[in-house]
Amino acid sequence: MDHSAEGRFELKVSFAAAHYAQPLEQNRLLLFKPTIVARRESLLLTESSRKRPVVLEPRAYTETVRVKLPVDFKMDELPEPAKIETSFGAYATTYEVKDDQLLFTRSLVVRAATIPAEQYESVRSFFARIRAAEQSAVVLQRK
């Protein structure tokens, strides 16, 4: 839904993927990453150093993913929630199991900023920590 008068856009998508989770230990465990859509455009800072400033364009999103858990599995391990805050951005994740569903929420706010080259590592670290958080996996165990 387009809420342009409020400065926001909402998109709801549903899909099923029968073999999305990776079975482990003779099918006693299932492992999957709840970050279904990667936000790779925010992870381009791979150089070890930089000579020019980093110019960050403002952007923000909040996403909620609902995953229906298989009836013959229960939650075994949830990743730790992430909370990363800097002067130029913030990122957070939460995980909650409710009514046989995993609710995974992530949000990112990047503020418009020009970061001097000598502070490049702080920007690089921010996006590297986001990438690591988004690689976190949920583990289900057979009941």
Chimera marker file (.cmm) of the C-alpha trace (Angstrom):
<marker_set name="trace">
<marker id="1" x="0.000" y="0.000" z="0.000" r="1" g="1" b="0" radius="0.5"/>
<marker id="2" x="1.213" y="3.441" z="-0.849" r="1" g="1" b="0" radius="0.5"/>
<marker id="3" x="0.926" y="5.871" z="2.064" r="1" g="1" b="0" radius="0.5"/>
<marker id="4" x="2.813" y="8.659" z="0.299" r="1" g="1" b="0" radius="0.5"/>
<marker id="5" x="1.065" y="11.386" z="2.291" r="1" g="1" b="0" radius="0.5"/>
<marker id="6" x="2.592" y="9.795" z="5.421" r="1" g="1" b="0" radius="0.5"/>
<marker id="7" x="5.963" y="9.193" z="3.757" r="1" g="1" b="0" radius="0.5"/>
<marker id="8" x="5.768" y="5.405" z="3.863" r="1" g="1" b="0" radius="0.5"/>
<marker id="9" x="5.082" y="2.385" z="1.683" r="1" g="1" b="0" radius="0.5"/>
<marker id="10" x="3.763" y="-0.998" z="2.820" r="1" g="1" b="0" radius="0.5"/>
<marker id="11" x="4.148" y="-4.279" z="0.946" r="1" g="1" b="0" radius="0.5"/>
<marker id="12" x="2.749" y="-7.626" z="2.060" r="1" g="1" b="0" radius="0.5"/>
<marker id="13" x="4.009" y="-10.787" z="0.423" r="1" g="1" b="0" radius="0.5"/>
<marker id="14" x="3.225" y="-14.433" z="1.144" r="1" g="1" b="0" radius="0.5"/>
<marker id="15" x="5.000" y="-17.476" z="-0.186" r="1" g="1" b="0" radius="0.5"/>
<marker id="16" x="5.659" y="-21.073" z="0.761" r="1" g="1" b="0" radius="0.5"/>
<marker id="17" x="8.980" y="-22.871" z="0.504" r="1" g="1" b="0" radius="0.5"/>
<marker id="18" x="8.744" y="-26.520" z="1.456" r="1" g="1" b="0" radius="0.5"/>
<marker id="19" x="12.514" y="-27.079" z="1.745" r="1" g="1" b="0" radius="0.5"/>
<marker id="20" x="13.763" y="-23.675" z="2.919" r="1" g="1" b="0" radius="0.5"/>
<marker id="21" x="15.269" y="-25.041" z="6.153" r="1" g="1" b="0" radius="0.5"/>
<marker id="22" x="18.426" y="-27.144" z="6.155" r="1" g="1" b="0" radius="0.5"/>
<marker id="23" x="18.030" y="-30.505" z="7.961" r="1" g="1" b="0" radius="0.5"/>
<marker id="24" x="20.780" y="-31.462" z="10.431" r="1" g="1" b="0" radius="0.5"/>
<marker id="25" x="21.613" y="-34.467" z="12.611" r="1" g="1" b="0" radius="0.5"/>
<marker id="26" x="19.564" y="-37.016" z="10.705" r="1" g="1" b="0" radius="0.5"/>
<marker id="27" x="16.572" y="-34.662" z="10.395" r="1" g="1" b="0" radius="0.5"/>
<marker id="28" x="16.330" y="-34.065" z="14.160" r="1" g="1" b="0" radius="0.5"/>
<marker id="29" x="17.128" y="-30.380" z="13.694" r="1" g="1" b="0" radius="0.5"/>
<marker id="30" x="16.169" y="-27.768" z="11.113" r="1" g="1" b="0" radius="0.5"/>
<marker id="31" x="18.229" y="-24.636" z="10.545" r="1" g="1" b="0" radius="0.5"/>
<marker id="32" x="17.057" y="-21.583" z="8.625" r="1" g="1" b="0" radius="0.5"/>
<marker id="33" x="17.791" y="-17.879" z="8.303" r="1" g="1" b="0" radius="0.5"/>
<marker id="34" x="14.718" y="-15.700" z="8.801" r="1" g="1" b="0" radius="0.5"/>
<marker id="35" x="16.268" y="-12.885" z="6.749" r="1" g="1" b="0" radius="0.5"/>
<marker id="36" x="14.552" y="-13.906" z="3.546" r="1" g="1" b="0" radius="0.5"/>
<marker id="37" x="15.356" y="-10.825" z="1.460" r="1" g="1" b="0" radius="0.5"/>
<marker id="38" x="18.950" y="-9.632" z="1.668" r="1" g="1" b="0" radius="0.5"/>
<marker id="39" x="19.631" y="-5.898" z="1.638" r="1" g="1" b="0" radius="0.5"/>
<marker id="40" x="22.965" y="-6.139" z="-0.176" r="1" g="1" b="0" radius="0.5"/>
<marker id="41" x="22.988" y="-2.521" z="-1.348" r="1" g="1" b="0" radius="0.5"/>
<marker id="42" x="23.992" y="-1.487" z="2.173" r="1" g="1" b="0" radius="0.5"/>
<marker id="43" x="27.035" y="-3.784" z="2.312" r="1" g="1" b="0" radius="0.5"/>
<marker id="44" x="29.306" y="-2.379" z="-0.388" r="1" g="1" b="0" radius="0.5"/>
<marker id="45" x="32.106" y="-1.129" z="1.866" r="1" g="1" b="0" radius="0.5"/>
<marker id="46" x="34.643" y="-3.925" z="1.546" r="1" g="1" b="0" radius="0.5"/>
<marker id="47" x="37.941" y="-2.052" z="1.124" r="1" g="1" b="0" radius="0.5"/>
<marker id="48" x="40.263" y="-2.108" z="4.138" r="1" g="1" b="0" radius="0.5"/>
<marker id="49" x="40.900" y="1.646" z="3.931" r="1" g="1" b="0" radius="0.5"/>
<marker id="50" x="39.588" y="4.699" z="2.135" r="1" g="1" b="0" radius="0.5"/>
<marker id="51" x="40.987" y="8.004" z="0.864" r="1" g="1" b="0" radius="0.5"/>
<marker id="52" x="37.691" y="9.821" z="0.250" r="1" g="1" b="0" radius="0.5"/>
<marker id="53" x="34.737" y="10.444" z="2.566" r="1" g="1" b="0" radius="0.5"/>
<marker id="54" x="31.787" y="8.049" z="2.638" r="1" g="1" b="0" radius="0.5"/>
<marker id="55" x="28.559" y="9.765" z="1.627" r="1" g="1" b="0" radius="0.5"/>
<marker id="56" x="25.498" y="8.077" z="3.128" r="1" g="1" b="0" radius="0.5"/>
<marker id="57" x="22.100" y="8.668" z="1.601" r="1" g="1" b="0" radius="0.5"/>
<marker id="58" x="19.176" y="8.562" z="4.040" r="1" g="1" b="0" radius="0.5"/>
<marker id="59" x="16.939" y="5.511" z="4.028" r="1" g="1" b="0" radius="0.5"/>
<marker id="60" x="14.856" y="3.526" z="6.437" r="1" g="1" b="0" radius="0.5"/>
<marker id="61" x="12.843" y="0.349" z="6.514" r="1" g="1" b="0" radius="0.5"/>
<marker id="62" x="11.133" y="-1.959" z="8.948" r="1" g="1" b="0" radius="0.5"/>
<marker id="63" x="10.307" y="-5.527" z="7.967" r="1" g="1" b="0" radius="0.5"/>
<marker id="64" x="8.414" y="-8.230" z="9.772" r="1" g="1" b="0" radius="0.5"/>
<marker id="65" x="8.732" y="-11.838" z="8.675" r="1" g="1" b="0" radius="0.5"/>
<marker id="66" x="6.267" y="-14.440" z="9.945" r="1" g="1" b="0" radius="0.5"/>
<marker id="67" x="7.351" y="-18.053" z="9.575" r="1" g="1" b="0" radius="0.5"/>
<marker id="68" x="4.885" y="-20.826" z="10.331" r="1" g="1" b="0" radius="0.5"/>
<marker id="69" x="6.817" y="-23.473" z="12.237" r="1" g="1" b="0" radius="0.5"/>
<marker id="70" x="6.420" y="-27.123" z="11.187" r="1" g="1" b="0" radius="0.5"/>
<marker id="71" x="3.985" y="-28.932" z="13.491" r="1" g="1" b="0" radius="0.5"/>
<marker id="72" x="6.482" y="-31.649" z="14.425" r="1" g="1" b="0" radius="0.5"/>
<marker id="73" x="9.229" y="-29.182" z="15.456" r="1" g="1" b="0" radius="0.5"/>
<marker id="74" x="9.732" y="-26.813" z="18.384" r="1" g="1" b="0" radius="0.5"/>
<marker id="75" x="12.056" y="-23.864" z="18.816" r="1" g="1" b="0" radius="0.5"/>
<marker id="76" x="15.526" y="-24.903" z="19.957" r="1" g="1" b="0" radius="0.5"/>
<marker id="77" x="17.699" y="-21.797" z="19.451" r="1" g="1" b="0" radius="0.5"/>
<marker id="78" x="16.941" y="-18.205" z="18.579" r="1" g="1" b="0" radius="0.5"/>
<marker id="79" x="19.666" y="-15.724" z="17.659" r="1" g="1" b="0" radius="0.5"/>
<marker id="80" x="20.397" y="-12.920" z="20.085" r="1" g="1" b="0" radius="0.5"/>
<marker id="81" x="18.560" y="-9.735" z="19.138" r="1" g="1" b="0" radius="0.5"/>
<marker id="82" x="20.826" y="-7.172" z="17.486" r="1" g="1" b="0" radius="0.5"/>
<marker id="83" x="20.952" y="-3.508" z="18.400" r="1" g="1" b="0" radius="0.5"/>
<marker id="84" x="23.539" y="-1.363" z="16.642" r="1" g="1" b="0" radius="0.5"/>
<marker id="85" x="23.506" y="2.397" z="17.077" r="1" g="1" b="0" radius="0.5"/>
<marker id="86" x="25.852" y="5.015" z="15.661" r="1" g="1" b="0" radius="0.5"/>
<marker id="87" x="25.622" y="8.723" z="14.940" r="1" g="1" b="0" radius="0.5"/>
<marker id="88" x="24.797" y="7.940" z="11.293" r="1" g="1" b="0" radius="0.5"/>
<marker id="89" x="22.483" y="4.945" z="11.650" r="1" g="1" b="0" radius="0.5"/>
<marker id="90" x="20.715" y="2.337" z="13.704" r="1" g="1" b="0" radius="0.5"/>
<marker id="91" x="19.847" y="-1.312" z="13.108" r="1" g="1" b="0" radius="0.5"/>
<marker id="92" x="17.837" y="-3.705" z="15.258" r="1" g="1" b="0" radius="0.5"/>
<marker id="93" x="16.401" y="-7.203" z="15.108" r="1" g="1" b="0" radius="0.5"/>
<marker id="94" x="13.931" y="-9.009" z="17.353" r="1" g="1" b="0" radius="0.5"/>
<marker id="95" x="12.708" y="-12.588" z="17.477" r="1" g="1" b="0" radius="0.5"/>
<marker id="96" x="9.522" y="-13.864" z="19.088" r="1" g="1" b="0" radius="0.5"/>
<marker id="97" x="7.701" y="-17.203" z="18.943" r="1" g="1" b="0" radius="0.5"/>
<marker id="98" x="3.944" y="-16.832" z="19.191" r="1" g="1" b="0" radius="0.5"/>
<marker id="99" x="1.118" y="-19.161" z="18.173" r="1" g="1" b="0" radius="0.5"/>
<marker id="100" x="3.436" y="-21.609" z="16.352" r="1" g="1" b="0" radius="0.5"/>
<marker id="101" x="4.973" y="-18.777" z="14.333" r="1" g="1" b="0" radius="0.5"/>
<marker id="102" x="8.321" y="-17.071" z="14.435" r="1" g="1" b="0" radius="0.5"/>
<marker id="103" x="8.035" y="-13.288" z="14.217" r="1" g="1" b="0" radius="0.5"/>
<marker id="104" x="11.289" y="-11.765" z="13.043" r="1" g="1" b="0" radius="0.5"/>
<marker id="105" x="11.528" y="-7.987" z="12.777" r="1" g="1" b="0" radius="0.5"/>
<marker id="106" x="14.430" y="-5.943" z="11.496" r="1" g="1" b="0" radius="0.5"/>
<marker id="107" x="14.763" y="-2.226" z="11.047" r="1" g="1" b="0" radius="0.5"/>
<marker id="108" x="17.410" y="0.025" z="9.596" r="1" g="1" b="0" radius="0.5"/>
<marker id="109" x="17.713" y="3.791" z="9.684" r="1" g="1" b="0" radius="0.5"/>
<marker id="110" x="20.585" y="5.471" z="7.839" r="1" g="1" b="0" radius="0.5"/>
<marker id="111" x="20.898" y="9.202" z="8.292" r="1" g="1" b="0" radius="0.5"/>
<marker id="112" x="22.293" y="11.470" z="5.583" r="1" g="1" b="0" radius="0.5"/>
<marker id="113" x="25.939" y="11.975" z="6.466" r="1" g="1" b="0" radius="0.5"/>
<marker id="114" x="29.379" y="12.514" z="5.044" r="1" g="1" b="0" radius="0.5"/>
<marker id="115" x="31.840" y="10.443" z="7.034" r="1" g="1" b="0" radius="0.5"/>
<marker id="116" x="35.501" y="11.504" z="6.781" r="1" g="1" b="0" radius="0.5"/>
<marker id="117" x="37.898" y="8.905" z="5.360" r="1" g="1" b="0" radius="0.5"/>
<marker id="118" x="39.680" y="8.611" z="8.717" r="1" g="1" b="0" radius="0.5"/>
<marker id="119" x="36.388" y="7.389" z="10.252" r="1" g="1" b="0" radius="0.5"/>
<marker id="120" x="35.762" y="4.875" z="7.463" r="1" g="1" b="0" radius="0.5"/>
<marker id="121" x="36.251" y="1.889" z="9.772" r="1" g="1" b="0" radius="0.5"/>
<marker id="122" x="33.222" y="2.911" z="11.859" r="1" g="1" b="0" radius="0.5"/>
<marker id="123" x="30.980" y="2.864" z="8.759" r="1" g="1" b="0" radius="0.5"/>
<marker id="124" x="32.498" y="-0.365" z="7.503" r="1" g="1" b="0" radius="0.5"/>
<marker id="125" x="32.055" y="-1.989" z="10.924" r="1" g="1" b="0" radius="0.5"/>
<marker id="126" x="28.415" y="-0.857" z="11.137" r="1" g="1" b="0" radius="0.5"/>
<marker id="127" x="27.486" y="-2.581" z="7.878" r="1" g="1" b="0" radius="0.5"/>
<marker id="128" x="29.629" y="-5.649" z="8.660" r="1" g="1" b="0" radius="0.5"/>
<marker id="129" x="27.769" y="-6.081" z="11.961" r="1" g="1" b="0" radius="0.5"/>
<marker id="130" x="24.457" y="-5.843" z="10.094" r="1" g="1" b="0" radius="0.5"/>
<marker id="131" x="25.632" y="-8.517" z="7.643" r="1" g="1" b="0" radius="0.5"/>
<marker id="132" x="26.636" y="-10.790" z="10.539" r="1" g="1" b="0" radius="0.5"/>
<marker id="133" x="23.281" y="-10.285" z="12.283" r="1" g="1" b="0" radius="0.5"/>
<marker id="134" x="21.441" y="-11.158" z="9.083" r="1" g="1" b="0" radius="0.5"/>
<marker id="135" x="23.368" y="-14.419" z="8.756" r="1" g="1" b="0" radius="0.5"/>
<marker id="136" x="22.092" y="-15.584" z="12.156" r="1" g="1" b="0" radius="0.5"/>
<marker id="137" x="20.109" y="-18.800" z="12.006" r="1" g="1" b="0" radius="0.5"/>
<marker id="138" x="17.148" y="-20.212" z="13.901" r="1" g="1" b="0" radius="0.5"/>
<marker id="139" x="17.333" y="-23.855" z="14.974" r="1" g="1" b="0" radius="0.5"/>
<marker id="140" x="14.249" y="-26.038" z="15.363" r="1" g="1" b="0" radius="0.5"/>
<marker id="141" x="14.252" y="-29.416" z="17.101" r="1" g="1" b="0" radius="0.5"/>
<marker id="142" x="11.958" y="-32.346" z="16.352" r="1" g="1" b="0" radius="0.5"/>
<marker id="143" x="9.388" y="-32.832" z="19.156" r="1" g="1" b="0" radius="0.5"/>
<link id1="1" id2="2" r="1" g="1" b="0" radius="0.2"/>
<link id1="2" id2="3" r="1" g="1" b="0" radius="0.2"/>
<link id1="3" id2="4" r="1" g="1" b="0" radius="0.2"/>
<link id1="4" id2="5" r="1" g="1" b="0" radius="0.2"/>
<link id1="5" id2="6" r="1" g="1" b="0" radius="0.2"/>
<link id1="6" id2="7" r="1" g="1" b="0" radius="0.2"/>
<link id1="7" id2="8" r="1" g="1" b="0" radius="0.2"/>
<link id1="8" id2="9" r="1" g="1" b="0" radius="0.2"/>
<link id1="9" id2="10" r="1" g="1" b="0" radius="0.2"/>
<link id1="10" id2="11" r="1" g="1" b="0" radius="0.2"/>
<link id1="11" id2="12" r="1" g="1" b="0" radius="0.2"/>
<link id1="12" id2="13" r="1" g="1" b="0" radius="0.2"/>
<link id1="13" id2="14" r="1" g="1" b="0" radius="0.2"/>
<link id1="14" id2="15" r="1" g="1" b="0" radius="0.2"/>
<link id1="15" id2="16" r="1" g="1" b="0" radius="0.2"/>
<link id1="16" id2="17" r="1" g="1" b="0" radius="0.2"/>
<link id1="17" id2="18" r="1" g="1" b="0" radius="0.2"/>
<link id1="18" id2="19" r="1" g="1" b="0" radius="0.2"/>
<link id1="19" id2="20" r="1" g="1" b="0" radius="0.2"/>
<link id1="20" id2="21" r="1" g="1" b="0" radius="0.2"/>
<link id1="21" id2="22" r="1" g="1" b="0" radius="0.2"/>
<link id1="22" id2="23" r="1" g="1" b="0" radius="0.2"/>
<link id1="23" id2="24" r="1" g="1" b="0" radius="0.2"/>
<link id1="24" id2="25" r="1" g="1" b="0" radius="0.2"/>
<link id1="25" id2="26" r="1" g="1" b="0" radius="0.2"/>
<link id1="26" id2="27" r="1" g="1" b="0" radius="0.2"/>
<link id1="27" id2="28" r="1" g="1" b="0" radius="0.2"/>
<link id1="28" id2="29" r="1" g="1" b="0" radius="0.2"/>
<link id1="29" id2="30" r="1" g="1" b="0" radius="0.2"/>
<link id1="30" id2="31" r="1" g="1" b="0" radius="0.2"/>
<link id1="31" id2="32" r="1" g="1" b="0" radius="0.2"/>
<link id1="32" id2="33" r="1" g="1" b="0" radius="0.2"/>
<link id1="33" id2="34" r="1" g="1" b="0" radius="0.2"/>
<link id1="34" id2="35" r="1" g="1" b="0" radius="0.2"/>
<link id1="35" id2="36" r="1" g="1" b="0" radius="0.2"/>
<link id1="36" id2="37" r="1" g="1" b="0" radius="0.2"/>
<link id1="37" id2="38" r="1" g="1" b="0" radius="0.2"/>
<link id1="38" id2="39" r="1" g="1" b="0" radius="0.2"/>
<link id1="39" id2="40" r="1" g="1" b="0" radius="0.2"/>
<link id1="40" id2="41" r="1" g="1" b="0" radius="0.2"/>
<link id1="41" id2="42" r="1" g="1" b="0" radius="0.2"/>
<link id1="42" id2="43" r="1" g="1" b="0" radius="0.2"/>
<link id1="43" id2="44" r="1" g="1" b="0" radius="0.2"/>
<link id1="44" id2="45" r="1" g="1" b="0" radius="0.2"/>
<link id1="45" id2="46" r="1" g="1" b="0" radius="0.2"/>
<link id1="46" id2="47" r="1" g="1" b="0" radius="0.2"/>
<link id1="47" id2="48" r="1" g="1" b="0" radius="0.2"/>
<link id1="48" id2="49" r="1" g="1" b="0" radius="0.2"/>
<link id1="49" id2="50" r="1" g="1" b="0" radius="0.2"/>
<link id1="50" id2="51" r="1" g="1" b="0" radius="0.2"/>
<link id1="51" id2="52" r="1" g="1" b="0" radius="0.2"/>
<link id1="52" id2="53" r="1" g="1" b="0" radius="0.2"/>
<link id1="53" id2="54" r="1" g="1" b="0" radius="0.2"/>
<link id1="54" id2="55" r="1" g="1" b="0" radius="0.2"/>
<link id1="55" id2="56" r="1" g="1" b="0" radius="0.2"/>
<link id1="56" id2="57" r="1" g="1" b="0" radius="0.2"/>
<link id1="57" id2="58" r="1" g="1" b="0" radius="0.2"/>
<link id1="58" id2="59" r="1" g="1" b="0" radius="0.2"/>
<link id1="59" id2="60" r="1" g="1" b="0" radius="0.2"/>
<link id1="60" id2="61" r="1" g="1" b="0" radius="0.2"/>
<link id1="61" id2="62" r="1" g="1" b="0" radius="0.2"/>
<link id1="62" id2="63" r="1" g="1" b="0" radius="0.2"/>
<link id1="63" id2="64" r="1" g="1" b="0" radius="0.2"/>
<link id1="64" id2="65" r="1" g="1" b="0" radius="0.2"/>
<link id1="65" id2="66" r="1" g="1" b="0" radius="0.2"/>
<link id1="66" id2="67" r="1" g="1" b="0" radius="0.2"/>
<link id1="67" id2="68" r="1" g="1" b="0" radius="0.2"/>
<link id1="68" id2="69" r="1" g="1" b="0" radius="0.2"/>
<link id1="69" id2="70" r="1" g="1" b="0" radius="0.2"/>
<link id1="70" id2="71" r="1" g="1" b="0" radius="0.2"/>
<link id1="71" id2="72" r="1" g="1" b="0" radius="0.2"/>
<link id1="72" id2="73" r="1" g="1" b="0" radius="0.2"/>
<link id1="73" id2="74" r="1" g="1" b="0" radius="0.2"/>
<link id1="74" id2="75" r="1" g="1" b="0" radius="0.2"/>
<link id1="75" id2="76" r="1" g="1" b="0" radius="0.2"/>
<link id1="76" id2="77" r="1" g="1" b="0" radius="0.2"/>
<link id1="77" id2="78" r="1" g="1" b="0" radius="0.2"/>
<link id1="78" id2="79" r="1" g="1" b="0" radius="0.2"/>
<link id1="79" id2="80" r="1" g="1" b="0" radius="0.2"/>
<link id1="80" id2="81" r="1" g="1" b="0" radius="0.2"/>
<link id1="81" id2="82" r="1" g="1" b="0" radius="0.2"/>
<link id1="82" id2="83" r="1" g="1" b="0" radius="0.2"/>
<link id1="83" id2="84" r="1" g="1" b="0" radius="0.2"/>
<link id1="84" id2="85" r="1" g="1" b="0" radius="0.2"/>
<link id1="85" id2="86" r="1" g="1" b="0" radius="0.2"/>
<link id1="86" id2="87" r="1" g="1" b="0" radius="0.2"/>
<link id1="87" id2="88" r="1" g="1" b="0" radius="0.2"/>
<link id1="88" id2="89" r="1" g="1" b="0" radius="0.2"/>
<link id1="89" id2="90" r="1" g="1" b="0" radius="0.2"/>
<link id1="90" id2="91" r="1" g="1" b="0" radius="0.2"/>
<link id1="91" id2="92" r="1" g="1" b="0" radius="0.2"/>
<link id1="92" id2="93" r="1" g="1" b="0" radius="0.2"/>
<link id1="93" id2="94" r="1" g="1" b="0" radius="0.2"/>
<link id1="94" id2="95" r="1" g="1" b="0" radius="0.2"/>
<link id1="95" id2="96" r="1" g="1" b="0" radius="0.2"/>
<link id1="96" id2="97" r="1" g="1" b="0" radius="0.2"/>
<link id1="97" id2="98" r="1" g="1" b="0" radius="0.2"/>
<link id1="98" id2="99" r="1" g="1" b="0" radius="0.2"/>
<link id1="99" id2="100" r="1" g="1" b="0" radius="0.2"/>
<link id1="100" id2="101" r="1" g="1" b="0" radius="0.2"/>
<link id1="101" id2="102" r="1" g="1" b="0" radius="0.2"/>
<link id1="102" id2="103" r="1" g="1" b="0" radius="0.2"/>
<link id1="103" id2="104" r="1" g="1" b="0" radius="0.2"/>
<link id1="104" id2="105" r="1" g="1" b="0" radius="0.2"/>
<link id1="105" id2="106" r="1" g="1" b="0" radius="0.2"/>
<link id1="106" id2="107" r="1" g="1" b="0" radius="0.2"/>
<link id1="107" id2="108" r="1" g="1" b="0" radius="0.2"/>
<link id1="108" id2="109" r="1" g="1" b="0" radius="0.2"/>
<link id1="109" id2="110" r="1" g="1" b="0" radius="0.2"/>
<link id1="110" id2="111" r="1" g="1" b="0" radius="0.2"/>
<link id1="111" id2="112" r="1" g="1" b="0" radius="0.2"/>
<link id1="112" id2="113" r="1" g="1" b="0" radius="0.2"/>
<link id1="113" id2="114" r="1" g="1" b="0" radius="0.2"/>
<link id1="114" id2="115" r="1" g="1" b="0" radius="0.2"/>
<link id1="115" id2="116" r="1" g="1" b="0" radius="0.2"/>
<link id1="116" id2="117" r="1" g="1" b="0" radius="0.2"/>
<link id1="117" id2="118" r="1" g="1" b="0" radius="0.2"/>
<link id1="118" id2="119" r="1" g="1" b="0" radius="0.2"/>
<link id1="119" id2="120" r="1" g="1" b="0" radius="0.2"/>
<link id1="120" id2="121" r="1" g="1" b="0" radius="0.2"/>
<link id1="121" id2="122" r="1" g="1" b="0" radius="0.2"/>
<link id1="122" id2="123" r="1" g="1" b="0" radius="0.2"/>
<link id1="123" id2="124" r="1" g="1" b="0" radius="0.2"/>
<link id1="124" id2="125" r="1" g="1" b="0" radius="0.2"/>
<link id1="125" id2="126" r="1" g="1" b="0" radius="0.2"/>
<link id1="126" id2="127" r="1" g="1" b="0" radius="0.2"/>
<link id1="127" id2="128" r="1" g="1" b="0" radius="0.2"/>
<link id1="128" id2="129" r="1" g="1" b="0" radius="0.2"/>
<link id1="129" id2="130" r="1" g="1" b="0" radius="0.2"/>
<link id1="130" id2="131" r="1" g="1" b="0" radius="0.2"/>
<link id1="131" id2="132" r="1" g="1" b="0" radius="0.2"/>
<link id1="132" id2="133" r="1" g="1" b="0" radius="0.2"/>
<link id1="133" id2="134" r="1" g="1" b="0" radius="0.2"/>
<link id1="134" id2="135" r="1" g="1" b="0" radius="0.2"/>
<link id1="135" id2="136" r="1" g="1" b="0" radius="0.2"/>
<link id1="136" id2="137" r="1" g="1" b="0" radius="0.2"/>
<link id1="137" id2="138" r="1" g="1" b="0" radius="0.2"/>
<link id1="138" id2="139" r="1" g="1" b="0" radius="0.2"/>
<link id1="139" id2="140" r="1" g="1" b="0" radius="0.2"/>
<link id1="140" id2="141" r="1" g="1" b="0" radius="0.2"/>
<link id1="141" id2="142" r="1" g="1" b="0" radius="0.2"/>
<link id1="142" id2="143" r="1" g="1" b="0" radius="0.2"/>
</marker_set>
